[in-house]
Amino acid sequence: MELTEPTVWSTDRLELGEGLRWVDDRLVLVDLLAGRLLETDGDAPSPLRELRRLDVPLGAVAPVAGRPGDWLAAAGTGVTLLPATGDHRPVADLVADAPEPTRMNDAVADPHGRFWAGSMTYAAVPGGGTLYRLAPGAAPVPAVTGLTIPNGPAFDAAGTTMYLADTPRGEIDRFTVDPDTGDLHGREPFLRLSPADGGPDGMTVDAAGHLWIALWGGSAVRRYRPDGTLEREIRLPAKQPAGICLGGPDLRRLFIGTARVGLTAAGPVDGALLAVDVEVPGLPAAHATTPDAG
């Protein structure tokens, strides 16, 4: 089936649909505040299936390299290993001692196997968020500090360019990434949006190196060229698009997670998973090389 317009992909309505990934021929996503890890098929709409449920917020997951069914997760106040069977195991507690109540938010693996996870305060205190980098054999590194609500990051195919959003500030910055160490250099403004546009939330880079962005509060997703100019906007029937990825059999199906949280009067599609087909395919989901779980 060809989807020329945004299509509701499930009867489910999520509180906060985030962390979308196309892994092993299925779509994986989270209902963040509910701590639920979910999956569904990419060829036809179907109900979401629950894979795991945690008693803490679950920001996002990455598949673990060489260990099918295992996930590295930004959850609660740190990073946790979710094995295919058995109980989850903590990897690193990152923000339990923060001065304000703080939780993990979005996260992703880069093409070199490192896991990047953002934190935010529950009250969205300006400057209270941090992007952490985790790599095997090394202590977690606070790679970018002074954020408010970090979303992404999103990496190009080589893993040498990183985009990072700070949602309430309407900012996306671009970094150069050292492929050997993961160190960040050359931070530069990539995009500055007005409140009327919505806040930049989930992001993904396609095979042409263009950046797709979900606009929280903006009822739209946009595709930007590497020079920062707008290439395309797709209007959506939901107010708060939050997570985004390209998947399906040829990676040309754009999946969009949306949210109902915070809306005084949620519409019939708010919180739905949406899908629409696009011309340029996405990139395969990167796998994390997990640090030793403690």
C-alpha positions, 0 to 999 in steps of 0.5 A: 500500500502506498501512503500519500497522506499521513495515515493513522497506523494504530487504534492505540493512543499514547500519552507520549509516543517517542523513540521510534526505531525500525529494527529487524523489520518492525517498528519499535517505539516507547510510550515514554511516561508510561515506561512502555516499550512497544512494537508494530508491523510496517506493512499495514496498520495493526495494534501495538504490542507491548514488549516491556513495561518499566516502573520508570519513564522510558525515553528510548532504546537502541538494539544491542549489537550481536545480541538480538532482542536485547536493548540499551535503554535511557530509563528513569535516571540512567541507562539500563540493559533490557535483555531479551529474557530476564530482568533489566540490569542497570548500566549507569545511573546518571542523574539520580543526584541532580539538584532538581528531579530529573529523568532521561529523555531521548537517546540513540546509538551512533554508527560507531556503537556509542549510546547517546542519552539526554536528560531533562528536569521534570520541571523543564528548568532551563539549563538543567539538561545534559547529553551523555555519551556512553562507550564500552570501557569508559565512564559516561561523559557529559558531552553537552551541558546547559540544555533544557529538553534535549531531543535527538541526537541524530547522526549522518550515515558516517557518524561524523555529523550530529544534530541535537535539538533543544526543544523549548528553545527552538534550537538545533545545533550541528556538531562534528564527531570524532569517529574514533573517540566520539568527541564533539567539535565545531558546534554551530547553529543549524536551525532556529525556529520561532514558537509559531513553528513548534519546538524541534523534537524527534529527528532522523537523517535520511540517505540523502543527508537531509534532516527530518524533524518532528515539530512539537506543538506545530502539527507538522514534520519538516525536511531540511537540506544540509544547508539549513533550508526547508525542503518540505513540510507535511502537515499532520492531524495531531498537535504534538508530533514527538518521535520520527523514523524512516522504516518499512521494507524499503525504509521509505515509510515515515513513522511519526509518534504523537502525544496527548500529554499536556493537552487540555482537549486532545483531538481524535488523532492526538497520541496516534502513531502516523505513517506517510510514504516519502521519496528518499529512504532512511538509514538503518538503525544503529546498534549500540555496543553495550557497556558492561552492566553493573 
